């Protein structure tokens, strides 16, 4: 029989969040600040930034049992198979010790063909971790990367205090749904989380599904967020939303980097181009749901653009990689801490043959691990740009 101690959920117990909102239920982590969210209310961005990819509760305790009350919001797609519930990863002294799923929660149903959504409320759920090792230890609870998660209550069978600063550098990363963690098996299994663990750094993940679109408020958030190392992975969302042409893309990237440099003038900054995505290598966007696959219960995407439109300035991944390489080469002449990494070094043609993208856009769990290991080796190694 446990004697539970309830610890207030305070900012000093959370890492990886940019903003914390008090709600009627508890504490809602955000990965964009309130002023940025107010500038443009987009349903996709609102959903993505409120999903706590990389956000974790971190504390020091002798507890052998932990309970967490949460209110998740889960996504469901009309006509597609049910998505798996979000996973909570428990790490003890940096090692994965247990996993759990919360009961209850809200449901957001999305019609991929029309964009219409329906929100159905649900109850607060509880997850429990027990059998933890005795003695003092650092405990981390990584929140589901793919579910908006309101934190309601934390209970333990021994007192809790904030974990001490271990002197790790902070790595600030921005990217698309791939960086957000789409199709990863669990929150500590996204490629940025795996790379951070291997590199011995503290992750702040600003990967936003469908929303790495060179938004100025995202650049200002990166500018204003403390960091020792920064990376930005750009390209795929600009293709699959068909948002801009090459004429707008090039100065927008310059402006994005200029803004980051206002707050981080000499911080190592790595620009990463898209990983291989065969449907968009030479075919511009937009991406569209494959309705024939959806009718058979599969969620897949196809390229809806025409390669002939590249001549008019439309963007493919090949066009974007060439442009990013040129931009970084030009700027690096006066910015020696600016670097470029071709995303195909993380996932390229040989990898696609062995581990194809299941839905034509997003990597699976094995590919997330591969990308995390490669990024750590390329970026965090002794001779890497984020060394």
Residue pairs with C-beta under 8 A, 6 or more apart in sequence:
2 65
2 157
3 157
4 67
4 155
4 156
4 157
5 155
5 156
5 157
5 158
5 159
5 160
6 153
6 154
6 155
7 13
7 59
7 154
7 155
7 156
7 159
7 160
9 26
9 27
9 57
9 151
9 153
9 154
11 20
12 162
13 57
13 58
13 59
13 154
13 160
13 162
14 20
14 27
14 29
14 55
14 56
14 57
14 58
15 55
15 56
15 58
15 202
15 204
16 29
16 31
16 52
16 54
16 55
16 56
16 203
16 204
16 205
17 29
17 30
17 31
17 52
17 55
18 30
18 31
18 32
18 33
18 204
18 206
18 221
18 225
19 29
19 30
19 31
19 32
19 33
19 34
20 27
20 28
20 29
20 30
21 27
21 28
21 29
21 30
21 34
22 28
23 150
25 71
25 124
25 150
25 152
26 69
26 71
26 150
26 151
26 152
26 153
27 150
27 151
28 50
28 148
28 149
28 150
28 151
29 50
29 52
29 55
29 143
29 149
29 151
30 37
30 49
30 50
31 49
31 50
31 51
31 52
31 53
31 54
31 55
31 205
31 206
31 208
32 45
32 49
32 206
32 208
32 217
32 218
32 221
33 221
33 224
35 217
36 217
36 218
36 220
36 221
37 46
37 49
39 217
40 215
40 217
42 211
43 115
43 117
44 209
44 210
44 211
45 208
45 210
45 211
47 75
47 108
47 148
47 209
48 177
48 180
48 208
48 209
48 210
48 211
49 208
49 211
50 148
51 144
51 145
51 146
51 147
51 148
51 149
51 180
51 209
52 143
52 144
52 145
52 148
52 149
52 187
53 145
53 146
53 179
53 180
53 181
53 187
53 190
53 192
53 205
53 207
54 142
54 145
54 187
54 190
54 192
54 193
54 203
54 204
54 205
54 207
55 142
55 143
56 91
56 140
56 141
56 142
56 143
56 187
57 68
57 139
57 140
57 141
57 143
57 151
57 154
58 138
58 139
58 140
58 162
58 163
59 138
59 139
59 160
59 161
59 162
59 163
60 136
60 137
60 138
60 139
60 160
60 161
60 162
60 163
60 164
61 136
61 137
61 139
61 156
61 158
61 159
61 160
61 161
62 134
62 135
62 136
62 137
62 158
62 159
63 132
63 139
63 156
63 157
63 158
63 159
63 160
64 130
64 131
64 132
64 133
64 134
64 157
64 158
65 128
65 129
65 130
65 131
65 132
65 156
65 157
66 90
66 128
66 129
66 130
66 132
66 139
66 141
66 154
66 155
66 156
67 126
67 127
67 128
67 129
67 153
67 154
67 155
67 156
68 88
68 102
68 126
68 127
68 141
68 151
68 153
68 154
68 155
69 124
69 125
69 126
69 151
69 152
69 153
69 154
69 155
70 102
70 105
70 124
70 125
70 126
70 127
70 143
70 149
70 150
70 151
70 152
71 104
71 105
71 106
71 122
71 123
71 124
71 125
71 149
71 150
71 152
72 85
72 86
72 102
72 104
72 105
72 106
72 125
72 144
72 147
72 148
72 149
72 150
73 105
73 106
73 107
73 108
73 119
73 147
73 148
73 149
74 83
74 85
74 86
74 105
74 106
74 107
74 108
74 147
75 83
75 107
75 108
75 109
75 110
75 146
75 147
76 82
76 83
76 107
76 108
76 109
76 110
77 83
77 109
77 110
77 111
77 112
77 299
78 109
78 110
78 111
78 112
78 113
79 112
79 294
79 295
79 297
80 112
80 294
80 297
80 298
80 299
81 297
81 298
81 299
83 146
85 101
85 102
85 144
85 147
86 101
86 102
86 143
86 144
86 145
86 146
86 147
86 149
86 187
87 99
87 100
87 101
87 144
87 185
87 186
87 187
88 99
88 100
88 101
88 102
88 127
88 141
88 142
88 143
88 144
88 187
89 96
89 99
89 140
89 141
89 142
89 186
89 187
89 188
89 189
90 96
90 97
90 98
90 99
90 100
90 129
90 139
90 140
90 141
90 142
91 97
91 139
91 140
91 141
91 142
91 188
92 132
92 133
92 137
92 138
92 139
92 140
93 137
93 138
94 138
94 140
94 197
96 188
97 129
97 132
98 129
98 131
99 186
100 127
100 128
100 129
101 127
102 125
102 126
102 127
103 125
103 126
103 127
104 122
104 123
104 124
104 125
105 122
105 123
105 125
105 147
106 119
106 120
106 121
106 122
107 119
107 120
107 122
108 117
108 118
108 119
108 120
109 117
109 118
109 119
109 120
110 116
110 117
111 117
112 289
112 294
112 299
113 289
113 291
113 294
124 152
129 141
132 139
138 163
139 163
142 186
142 187
142 188
142 193
143 149
143 151
143 187
144 187
145 180
145 181
145 184
145 186
145 187
145 190
146 180
146 181
146 182
154 160
168 200
168 201
168 202
169 201
169 202
169 228
169 229
170 201
170 202
170 204
170 226
170 227
170 228
170 229
171 196
171 199
171 201
171 202
171 203
171 204
171 227
171 228
171 229
171 230
171 231
171 386
172 204
172 206
172 222
172 225
172 227
172 229
172 230
172 231
173 179
173 192
173 203
173 204
173 205
173 206
173 207
173 230
173 231
173 232
173 233
174 206
174 207
174 208
174 212
174 218
174 222
174 231
174 232
174 233
175 192
175 206
175 207
175 208
175 212
175 231
175 232
175 233
175 234
175 272
176 207
176 208
176 209
176 210
176 211
176 212
176 233
176 235
176 236
176 237
177 207
177 208
177 209
177 210
177 237
177 361
177 362
178 191
178 207
178 233
178 236
178 275
178 362
178 363
179 190
179 191
179 192
179 205
179 207
179 212
179 233
180 190
180 205
180 207
180 208
180 209
181 187
181 189
181 190
181 191
181 192
181 193
181 207
181 368
182 209
182 361
182 362
182 363
183 358
183 359
183 362
183 363
183 364
183 365
183 368
184 190
184 191
184 365
184 368
185 365
185 368
187 193
188 194
188 197
189 365
189 368
189 369
190 205
190 207
190 368
190 372
191 346
191 363
191 367
191 368
191 369
191 371
191 372
191 375
192 203
192 205
192 207
192 372
192 375
193 203
193 205
193 372
194 368
194 369
194 371
194 372
194 373
194 376
195 371
195 372
195 373
195 375
195 376
195 379
195 380
196 202
196 203
197 372
198 372
198 373
198 376
198 380
199 376
199 379
199 380
199 386
200 380
201 228
201 229
201 380
204 225
204 227
206 218
206 221
206 222
206 225
207 233
208 218
210 237
210 240
210 241
211 237
212 218
212 233
212 234
212 235
212 236
212 237
212 238
213 237
213 238
213 241
213 243
214 234
214 238
214 244
214 249
214 252
214 253
214 255
214 256
216 255
216 256
216 259
218 256
219 255
219 256
219 259
219 260
220 259
222 230
222 232
222 259
222 260
222 263
222 264
223 259
223 260
223 262
223 263
223 264
224 263
225 263
227 264
227 267
228 267
228 268
229 267
229 268
229 270
229 386
230 260
230 264
230 267
230 268
230 269
230 270
231 269
231 270
231 271
231 272
231 379
231 386
232 256
232 257
232 260
232 269
232 270
232 271
232 272
233 272
233 273
233 274
233 343
234 253
234 256
234 271
234 272
234 273
234 274
234 320
234 324
235 273
235 274
235 317
235 320
235 321
235 324
235 343
236 274
236 275
236 277
236 280
236 317
236 361
237 243
238 244
238 249
238 285
238 315
238 320
239 274
239 280
239 284
239 285
239 287
239 315
239 316
239 317
239 320
240 280
240 285
240 286
240 287
240 301
240 361
241 285
241 286
241 287
242 284
242 285
242 286
242 305
242 314
242 315
244 252
244 315
245 312
245 313
245 314
245 315
246 313
246 314
246 315
246 319
246 323
247 313
249 315
249 320
249 323
250 323
250 327
253 323
253 324
253 327
254 327
254 331
257 269
257 271
257 327
257 331
257 338
260 269
261 269
261 335
266 337
267 337
268 337
268 339
268 385
268 386
268 387
269 335
269 337
269 338
269 339
270 339
270 340
270 341
270 379
270 385
270 386
271 324
271 327
271 328
271 338
271 339
271 340
271 341
272 340
272 341
272 343
272 346
273 317
273 320
273 321
273 324
273 325
273 340
273 341
273 342
273 343
273 344
274 317
274 320
274 321
274 343
275 343
275 344
275 346
275 347
275 348
275 363
275 371
276 317
276 343
276 344
276 347
276 348
276 349
276 351
276 352
277 317
277 357
277 360
277 361
278 352
278 357
278 360
279 287
279 301
279 302
279 303
279 360
279 361
280 287
280 303
280 316
280 317
281 316
281 317
281 318
282 307
282 310
282 316
282 318
283 303
283 305
283 306
283 307
283 316
284 303
284 305
284 306
284 307
284 309
284 310
284 314
284 315
284 316
285 303
285 304
285 305
285 314
285 315
286 304
286 305
287 301
287 302
287 303
287 304
287 361
288 301
288 302
288 303
288 304
289 299
289 300
289 301
289 302
290 298
290 300
290 301
290 302
290 360
293 299
293 300
294 300
298 359
299 359
300 359
300 360
301 359
301 360
301 361
302 360
305 314
305 316
307 316
310 316
310 319
321 342
321 343
321 344
324 340
325 340
325 342
328 338
328 339
328 340
329 340
331 338
332 338
332 339
332 340
339 385
341 378
341 379
341 385
345 374
345 378
346 370
346 371
346 374
346 375
346 378
347 355
347 363
347 367
347 370
347 371
351 367
351 370
355 363
355 364
355 366
355 367
355 370
357 363
357 364
357 367
358 364
363 371
377 384
378 384
379 385
379 386
380 386
380 387
381 387
